[in-house]
Amino acid sequence: MREQEIIDMLARLASGSSPELLAGIGDDCAVISKNDRLSWLVTMDTLIEEVHFDRKWHAAGLLGRKCVAVNISDIAAMGGTPVFVFLSLGLPAGYDPRWLEDFSQGLAAACKEFGCLLAGGDTVRSPGGIVITLTVLGEAASDQVVLRSGARSGDTLWVSGTLGNAAAGLELCRRGRADAPRLRGLVMAHLNPSPRLELGRRLAQAGLAHAMMDLSDGLATDLAHLCVQSGVGVRIDSASLPASSSLREAALLLGSDCLTWMVAGGEDYELAFAAAPDRRQAILTTAAEVGVPVTAVGIFDERPGVRLVRPDQAGIGKIEEDISYEGFDHFS
Ligand SMILES: [Mg+2]
C-alpha cells in the first residue's frame, strides 16, 4: 500500500464528523474549535533513526531542534502560532545519556525560540533505533486559518525561500562531502531547517493566501495534495523555480540534477501558497517585511495534475509533463 492508501483506509474506518472538528485528516494540521473566535491546530510528526536521521552526521542538539521545527512548519502552513508540545521518545537499551541531554537541550531551545511549552508526553524502550514523535498544538483565529482546499483557477502559486537544499544536503552527508565549506548551507538545511512561521502568520492575517501548505515531501507530491483538495491543477515553469547558487555547485560536485532535488526532494519546509494574481505587490511587501524571499512559480488552472514545463532534451523547445506525486512516498 502507498502512503495515501493507508491514510485513506484509516480515515474510512476511524474518522467521522463532529461540530468541533473544522478540518480533519488531509491538511497540515487538524483544526478544532477552541471557542467562538479561536481554533486549535494539531499536528504530529515522527522521526525514526536510519529513516529520517543518522546519528553519524546529525548532532543530537540539532536533531532536538529539528523535531520541533518540522512540526512548527505545519502550524506555519495554517497561519497559526504554536502553543504546546508533546513528546513521545523511544530509546534503545544502552542509549548514551549525553546524547539524550544534548537532544533535550536542542528541543528546549527550539521550544523557547518558537514560543511554545513542552506539556507532556511518554518515554518508552525501543527494540531498534531511536523513535521521536512530536505533537504540537497551535492556535489561530478561526476565520484566518488557511487550508489546502482554497486554491482557485487563475491563482498564482508562490513558494518561499529556495528549493532542493535539504535533499542536496542529505546527499552530501551520505556521500561524505558534508564538510565542503561553501556547501554548508545545504547541509544545514537538512540538519537544522527553519520553519516559515512569521511569513505564514502574516499571510494568513492579511488574508493574502487562498490555500497554503508546507513542503515536506517535495513540490511534486505536496502540490498534488493541495490541487486535489482544491479541485484544481497547476502549471509550473521550471525556469522560475528558485535555486541557490550552492545547489548548482553541489549538483556539479555530485553529478546530480538540481531540478530533481527541487521538484522531488523533500524536507524543504518552505511554504507553498495560492493567491489572487492582483495581490502580487502585497505579497512581495509582506515577504520583504519578514525577510523571507518568495517567488511566483506557477498558475493554477482547471486541468487536473501538477504539470512542469521545462526545456526539452535538445534545449530548443519546451515540454510539459505531469509530475503529480513524484516526490517522496514513505512506503514506495
Ligand atoms: Mg505539512
Boltz pocket constraint, residues with backbone or C-beta under 6 A from the ligand:
constraints:
  - pocket:
      binder: B
      contacts: [[A, 28], [A, 73], [A, 74], [A, 77], [A, 213], [A, 214], [A, 215], [A, 216]]
      max_distance: 6.0
